[in-house]
Amino acid sequence: MWDDAFPSFLIGLREGLEGGLIVSILIATLVRAEAKSRLPQVWTGVLAAVALAMSFGAVLTFSAANMPTTAQEAFGGTLSVIAVAFVTAMVFWMRRSARTLAGEIKEKVTGALAMGAGMLVVTSFLAVGREGLETALFLWTTAQAAGESAGPMIGAGVGIAIATGLCWGLYRRVLKINLTKFFTATGAVLIVVAAGVLGYGLRDLQEGGVLPGKSAYAFDLSRSIDPSAWYSTLVQGVFNLTPTMTWLQVVAYVGYLGVVMALFVRGVRGATAKPAKTVAAAGAAAGAAAGAAADVAAEPGAGAGAAAAGPSGVRARRRPVWLVPAAVVAVPAVVAGAVVALSGSKPAGAGTVSVSERDCGKGFTAPKPGRQTFQMHNTGDKASEVYLIDPATNAVYGEIEGLAPGTTRDLVATVAGGSYAWRCVPTGGKAVTSAAVRVSGGGAAKPVVPVAEADLAAPLTAYKQYVNQGLSTLVAQTKQLSDDMAGGDLNAARTDWLTAHRTYASLGAAYGTFQDFDKKINGRTAGLPDGVHDKDFTGFHRIEYGLWHGESASDLKAPAAQLATDVTGLQKAFPAQDFDPADLPLRTHEILENTLQFELTGEADQGSGTTLATADANLAGTRELLGVLRPLLAARDARLLSVVDGDITRMQKLLDSAHHDGSWTPVGQLDPIARARLNGATGQLLEDLAPVPDLLEIRKSA
């Protein structure tokens, strides 16, 4: 988390110090002008600026959350580029304007004093508001890059807190800082951070379809670099450099960094002749109030009478003190709420569309481009599936399953330029496709290329062949295990038990097909009234318990012989068992779900301490399954395959690190960091595998 926090910490520290210096100069100017009674007006303006910045951040966050995925990416990418422009301008502006900043603000405040209270509020609001908006925008972009990490918010909070303390020290003259060196150093680091944000933003624009080159990779190191390693997270969090980057990202990063850093360094060298003025301007302005405050303190009544009474000495009726501050907070909050409410409102409706064999698509007219909500009403007498498709390719933009007769449900889909039609598939009935409509306009919508049952025939055949070979191997291995028990060789039995169990674990995609054999061969104690001593506790885990809990070979002879018999029975039954092709995509995710639940928690361990070996076999089975599905996945999301391959490599390295000299480290004996990394890598792989079942779901066609 700390690596994600650093860029936000830096922006919070720098922007907080800039804003704090401006507030200090405002206060110092008023105190020196013996107008201390006007300080609440300054704080009101500052409060309004903070409220505006927070409201702006809320609008960005909640508006983006209600957009379609591609629109979110385009929106986020655009704001990232804008944030880079603001940060770049801020760095150069501060370097150029620091020497005259105090004088300019003092001149504005003096003019505002002569024009009335409202103008002083406006002056302080404008002086601080720009810093607040810049901070909100940049923090939002860094938070987007960090995903769900809380690092950016924590980093920003710490940075702003430290900046507040520094400003207080400067104001009270208890602290001296060479502000020239501070802003020069932080400016250089911010340019490096901004280069990474620019690359991240351009990648978002590519993902959103705004810029080309989405698949034109300059390099892809995902298979050779572990993104979960400390050095990877550091580079990604601080610099936004990832193991995979497109040519546009690389060129933009190098170009921006080279040009902007060169200009910045040249400007710094040109300004070294007068470094003291920068420090003096801000430092003197920030500390001037201390001496001036003492002067005003000697006359505590100064200015108070004029503020309290009118020309005739009669006290004027004053508005409540809290009214204006409350208003300046409430107004931007209400406006932000209204914007969020409008952006989060239900997507534009595109009318009610009928679903049935007779009326499929009735009421469908060409919608406008963008995110649309279609009200799908089943007018037939059968439950139905309904798909919004491209009639030329059968690609699916949206779907509803199990729409009951007489019911209405919303189908939300993103529509762009192209042809669209509805496909209705009643239960037990014939698929019907409506007439197509043409939508004019731009935008980007990413449909899913449909998969028919025939498309999974070749992968299923290949995988069944793999399972048959694995079962043949398993028959021989369990026979050897039975022979070990019969010969009383428990040491050989422990070795052969692990070998056979890993073979079975590598066939995980077929466990739903094995029917009752799976419970006999690899059942656990869950649901058994007598636990490990229950008569129905059989198979690998029963033998494991006995081998590692002091049972004799004669005690385990019968369970081992029964295991060999059950495996032989499975081998004979498997060719005739019904293997649903739709199970293949589902198992890519489910195998490792079970691994995370049982093996990586140690719940499946019955004493051998080898659950990581089983996890390794599960990973091998997942890799084999993805291998037979690879052609279908490559045609639908080649990028996903690349990401998953990197995830598998990462998880494999972590498992290999727990395997030494033929033995496996028990999962409970892993150090906390290693165990957290393994769980994290498995969770990331599961997250990246999650789209596979949807991408390869069998969809009926006409």
N, C-alpha and C positions, 0 to 999 in steps of 0.2 A: 504493500500500500504506500510505503514511503516514496517509492520511485514515482508513483502517480502524483504524489503530493508536491514534489519539488517544483514543477513549473508553476503551479498555483500559489505555492508559498512565495516564489520569487515575484510574481505579479502582485500578490497581496501586499508584500513588503514594500515594493517599489511604488505602486499606486497609492498604498496607504500613507507612505511617507510624503509623496507629492501632495496628496489631499490634505494631510496633516499640516504640512508647511504652509499651504494656502490658508487654512483655517487660522493657523498661528499668526500669519501676517495680517489677516483681517482683524483678529482680536487686538493685536499690537497697535494697529493703526487707530482703532477706536479708543483704546486706552490712552494713547498719546494725545489724542484729540479731546480728551476729557469728556468722552461720550460713552462712558461705561454703561449707562442706562440703556443704550441701544444694543447691547450684546444679545439680548433675547431675539432680536430680529435677525442677527447673524445666525444664531443657532436654529432659528426657524427655517432659514434658507438652506442650511446644511441638512436639516432633517428632511426637507422636501427633496433634496438631491439624493439622499440615501433611499427614501421611499420610492423615488422614480427608478433608481437602479435596481432595487429588489423587484419592483413590479415588472420592469423590462425583462429581468431574468425569468420571472414566472411565466410571462407571455411566451418567451422562447421555449421554455421547457414543456409547457402544457399544449402549446400549439403544435409543436413537432410531434408530440406523442399521439395526436389525433390524425396524423397524416399517414397515407399508405407508405410502405417500406421504401419504394423508390423515391417518393416525394420527400420522405424524411432524409434520405441520403443527399438528395439535391439541395434541400434546405440547409442541412448541416454543413455541406461542402461550401455552399455560398457564404454562409456566415463565418466559416473558418477563414476563407480568403479575405473577407471584410475585416475580421479580427486581426489578421496579419497586417493588413494595411494600416489599421488604427495603431497597433503596437509599434510598427515601424515609424509612423509619423510621430508618435509619442516620444520615442527614443531620441529622434533627431530634434524635436521641438524642445525637449528638456535640456539637451546639450546646448542648443542655441539661445534659449530664453532664460536660463537660470540666472544669468548676471543681471537681467533687467526685471525679473519677475516681481520682486518686492516693490520696486518703484511703480510698475504698472498697476498692481493691485491697490497700492496706497492711493494712487491718483483716482482710481475708480471709486474707492470707498469714500474719499473726500467729496467727490461729486455726488455720490448717493446720499451722503449726509445732508447735503443742501437741498435735495429733491424730495426728502420725506422717507417715512418708515418702509413703505412698500418697495421703494427703489433699492433700499439696503437689503431687503429680503431677496429681491431679484438678483442683485449683484453677487451675494454669497451663494445663491442657488446656481447661477451660471458658472461661477468660479469652481465649485466643487462638482457640479453635475456632470461635466465632461469626464472627469476622472472616474466617477461612479459608473457611467455607461460603458466606458472602455473596460473597466474591471469586470462588469457583469457579462459583457460579450466574450471576453477572453476566457473567463472562468467557465462559461457555458461550453465553449469549444473544447477546452481541455477536459471537462467532465464527460463530454460526448466521446472523446478519444479513450477515456479510461473505462468506459462501460459502466458497470454497476459498482465500481470501487468508490469508497468514501474518501479516498486519498485527496482528490482535488479540493473538496470542501474543508477537510481538516487542514490541508496545507495553506489554503487561503485564510482560514481563521487564525492560524498561528502567525502568518505573515502580517496580517492586519493588526493583531494584538501587539506584536513586536514593534511595528511602525508607530502605533499609538504611544507605546512607552518611550520610543526614541523622540517623538515630537514633544512629549511632556518634558523630557530631559532637556531638549533644546530650549523650550519655552522658559523653563525655570533656571536656565544657565548652569545646570549641573552636569551637562554633557556636551562634548565637542566632537563633531564628526566632519571629516573632510568630504563634504557632499560632492565635490567634483569627482573625486576618485570613486565614491559610492555609485553615483549615477553612470559613470563611465564603465565600471566593472559590470554592474547589473545590466546596463544597456547592451554590452557585448554578449552576455549570456542569453539575454532575451532574444537577440537576433538569431542565435543558434536554435533556441526553442521555437521561435516563430517559423524558421525554415522547416522544422518537422511538422508544425501545425499546417503549413501550406501544403506539404506533401500529403498529409492525412486528408485535408479538405479536397484536394484534387482527386484523390482516390474515391472519396464519397461522390464527387460529381461524375466520375466514371461509372461507379456502381449505379447512380441514379439515371444514367443514360444521357447526361448533359454533355459530357466530353467523350471522345472516342478513345480507343486504346485500352479498354478494360482488360483484355487478355494478352496485351503485349508486355510481357514481363522482362524487365532488365535482368533480374536474377530471382531465383527461388531456392532459398537455403533451408526450407522448412524440414527437409529430411536430414540435414547435417547439423542443424543448430537446434538445441532444445529451448523452445520459447519459455519454458517454466523455470529455467536456470536463472540464478540471481543476476548474472551479467546480461541475459536477454531482457529480463523485466526492467533492469536499470536503463538500458538503451532505449527500449520501447517507451517506458514511462516518461523519461526525461526528454528524449530527442524525437520521439514518434517515428523511429526507424524500425521497420519490421523485417522479418526474414524474407518476405516476398514483396517486391515493389515493381511497379510498372515503369516503363521508360519515361513517361510524363512526370511521375513523381521524382525520379532520380534527377532528370534534367532541371526541373523546377527547384528542387532542393539545392543542388550544386550551384545553379545560376543565381538564385536569391542570396544564398550564403556568400558566394564570391563577390557579387556586386555590392550588396548592402554592407557587408562587413568591411570591404575596402573603402567605401565612402565614409563609413563611421570612423574607421581608424585614421583616415586622412584628416577628417574634421577634428578628431581629438588632438592629433599632432599640431594642427594649425592653431589650436586654442591653448596649447601649453604655455604660451608666453604670458598669459594672464590668469593663472589658476586661482589666485587668491581672491579675485573679485567674485567668482562664483560662490565660494565659501562665505565670503563676507556678506554678500547680498542676502542669502537665505539665512545664514546664521544670525546676522544682526537683526534681521526682521523677526525671526522666531524668538529671539531673546529680548527684544526691545520692550516687550510688555512688562517684564519683571520690574525694570526701573520705573517705567511709566505708571505701573500699578501702585507703586509706593507713593508717587506724587499724588495720585488721585485719592489714595487712602487717607492722606492728610486732610482732605476735604470731603468727608463722606456724604455731605449733603449736596455736593455739586451736581447740578442738572436735575436733581430730584424734584425741586419745587416747580420748575417749569413743566416737567412732565405731569405733575399731579394736579396743577391748578390752571385755570384759564386766566385771561387778562384781568378779570375783575376780582380774582381771588376765589371765585366759586369753583369748587371741585367738579370737573366735567364727568359725565357718565361714561364709563369705560366698558368695552366688551370684555367678557371673561378671558383670562390669560391663556386658557387652554384651547380657545376656539380656533385661532389661526394654525397652531401646530397640528391640532387634530385634523383640520381641513386639508393641510398640505400632505398629510399621510393618507387620508381617506380618499382624496380625489384620484391619485394615481392607482391606488388599490382597486377602486371601483372601476376605473377605466380598464385596468388589466383584467379584472374579473369578467367584464363584458366582452373583451376581446377573446379571452379563453373560452367563454361560454359559446360565443359564435363559432369559433374554430372547432370546438368540441361537439357542436350540435350534430345531430344525425346527418349522415351523408345525404346528398341530394337524392331525393326520391325519383325513381324512373318508372313509377306506375306498377299496377298489379298485373302479374303474368300468370296465365293459366297453366296447370300441369296435369296432363292426362293423355291417354292414347289418342283421343279425339281432338282435344283443344290445345295440344302442346304449343306453347309460345303465343297463344292468343292474348292480345293486348300489348304485345311487345313492339315498341317503336324505337327508332334510332335515338339512343341517349346522347347526352353531351359527354365529351371527354372528361375524365376525372374519376373520382371515387363515387360510385353510385350504389344505391340500395334498391334492390328489386324485391317486391313483395310477391313471393311465390305461393299461389293458392292452388291446392289440389282439388280439381273439380271432378275427378274420377272416383271410382269405387275401390281402388287398390292403393296401397302405399307405394310410393314412387321415389326413385332417385332422379335428380335433375341437374344438368350441367350447362353452364354457359361456355360455349365452345367457339373456336375458329372453324367454320365448316370446311375450309380448304385443307387443314392439317389435323383436325380433331383435337387440337391442343385445348386444354381446359383452363378457363379463367376463374371459375368459381363453381361450387357444387353444394348440394344439400342431399343428405342421405336419409331415408326413412321418413319422407313427408307423408303423414297420414291423410286419408281421405277427409275432405272438408276443412282441413287446417291450413293456416297461412304462416309462413316463416320468412324472415328477411335473408336475402343473399347479398352480401356486400362484395363488390368486385371493382377493380380499377380498369377503366375503359380508355383506350387510346384509339388512334386512327386505325381502321381495318374493318373486317367483316365479322359479324357475330350472329350466332343462332343458339336456340335452346335444344337440348336433347333430353327427352323424358323417357325413363326406363321403369315402367310399372313392374311390380313384383310378379313374376311368372308371365309377364306380357312381353310384347315386342318393343324394342327401342324405336322411338319416333323423333325425328328431327324437324324443327320448325323452319319456316322460310328465313333466309338470312337478311340482315339489314346492314347497311354500310354506315360507318361512323367517320365523319371528316374531322380532321384536326390532328394536332401533334401529341406529344407526351409519349410515355413508354409504359407498357404493361407486359409483364412476364408470365406467359401461360406455362402450364405443365404439359409436356408431350405425353399423351396417354399411352398406357401399356395394356396390351391385350394378353389374354391367357397364353396365346400362342407364342408371344414374345418371351415368356418365361420357360418355354418348353426346353430349349437348349441348356440354359443354366440349371434347370432342375435335373435333366439327364446327367450333366457333368457332376452335379453335387451328389446325386444318388450313387454314381460310380465311386466317388470319393468315400462315401459312407460304407459302401460294400467292401472296399479295400480295407478301411479301418476296422470293420467288424471281423474280417478274416484275420487281421493281425491280432485283434483282441481275443479271439477264440484261442489262438496259440498262447497268448500271454496269460490268460486266466487258467488254462490247462497247466502251464508251468507253475503258477501260483498254487494250484491244487496239489501238484506233485511235491512242491516244497513242504506243504503241510503234512502230506502223507509220509515224507521222509524225515520229518521232525526238524527241518532246517529253518528256524525262525529268522535268522539273519538274511538268508536268501529270500525268504518270503517278504520281508519288509521292503527289500529292493524291488522285487518283482511286483509287489502290490502297487508301488508308486508308478512304475512303468505302465502297468495295465490301466490304472486309474487315469493317468494323463491321456492315454489313448482314447478312453471313453469320453473324457471331458472335451476332447477336441472335436467330437461329433455333435456338439451342442445344438446346431441348427435343426437336427432331426429329432430332438427329444419329444416334441409334440406328436411325432409319428410313431414312436416306439410303444405307445399305449401303456399297458400295465407292466411291460418289461422294464421301463425306466424306474418305477418304484421298487421292483425286485432287485434291480442291479445297483441303483444309486440312491435309494431312499434314505431320508433322514428320520430323526426321532420325532419330529413335529407331529402331534396328533395321536401318538402312540401312548396308551395309558401307563405302560410300565417303562417308557423311555428306552434306554439302551438294553434293558433286560426283557423287553417285549418280544414275544415269539415271532412277531411280524417284522422285526427289525433285521433286515437281511442285506446282502450285497457288500459293496466296497466299504461302506462306513461301519458296518457290523464287524467286518474283518479288521479294519483299522483300529477300532476300539479294543479288540482283543489283543492285537499285536503290540499295542503301546500301553496296555494296562495289565500285563503280566499273565495273560491266559496262555495255556500250553498249546502245542501244536495239535495234540489230540482233541482239545476243546474246539479248535478252529478248523479241523479237518472237514467236518460236515458243512459249515457255512461256505468254505472255499469250493468244495465240490458242487454245492448248489449254485454258486455264482458261475462256475464254468458251464453248468447245465443251462442256466438262464441265458447266458451269452450265446451259447450255441443255438438255443431256441430263437433268440432274436435274429441271429444271422439267417436262419431259415425262413422266418416270418417276414423280414423286412421287404423283400422284393414284391410281396403281395400287399403290403400295407399302403394305405392311401396317404400320399404325401401331397398336401395341398400346395400348389405353386405359389399361392399368395403368402405362405408362411416364410418363404425365403427372404423377402425384404424385411418382414417383421423381426426375424431372428437376428438380423445385423445389429439390432439395438438390444434385443432381449437377452442375448447371451451375456453381454457385459453388464446389463442391469443386475442379473443374478450374481455375477462375479462381485459387483460392488456390495450387494446385500449380504452375501454369504461368505465368500472367500476373503474379501478384504477386511471384513469385520472379525474374521476368525470363527464365526458362528458354525461353519461347516466342519471345523476341526474336531476330530475324535481322538486326538492325542499325538498324531504324527507330526504336527507343526508344518505341514506341507501345503497349506492352502495357497501359498504364492506359486507353487509348482502347478497347482490346478488352474490358477488364474492365468499362468503362462500358456497352458494348454487351451483355455478358453479364448485367449487372444489369437492363438494359432488358428482355431476354428473360425473365428470372426474374419481373420485375414483370408482364409480359404473361401469363405462364403462371399466376401467382397470380390474375390478374384473371378468367380463365375458370373457375378452381376456387373462387373466392370464395364463391359461394352454398353449395357443399357444406361448405366450412370454417366458414362463419359458423353453420351449423346444428349444428356439432359442437364448435367451440371459438372463439367470437367473441373471447375474450380473447387467444388466440394470434395471431389476425389483427392485432389492435391492436399487439401487441408487435412482430410482424414488420414491419408498416408503419413503425413507429418505427425499427427497425433499418435498413430500406432507405433511409429519409430520411437517417439518419446516414451511411451508407456513400456515398450520392450526394453529400452535402456534401463529404466528404473527397476524392472523385474530382474534383468540380468545382474544388476548390482547386488541383488539379494541371493545370488546363486554362486557359491564358492566351493570348488573342489568336490563337486557332485552332491553337495548338501544345500538345502534351502533354509534361509533364516525364517523362523516362525514370525508371522505377521505381528504378533504381540511384542516381539523383541526388536522390531525396527525402531530406530530413534524417531522422535516426534516429527522432525523435519522431513526425514525420508518418507515416513508414512503419510504425512500431509501432502507431499509432492505426488506420491503414487495415487492417492485418492483424488487429488486435483487433476492429474493427467487422465485418470479414468473418467472422471466427471466431464472433462472437456471433450474427450472422445465420444462419450455418450451424447453430449449436446450437439456435436457436429454430425453424429449419425442420425439424429432425430428426424431430419427431413427425408431420409431414404425411403421409409415406408410410404410417405405421401407421393414422392417422385415415382415410385414403382408400383403404386396401387393399381390393381386391375380395374379398368373402367369399361363398361359395356358400350358397344357402338352399334349403330344401325346395321 
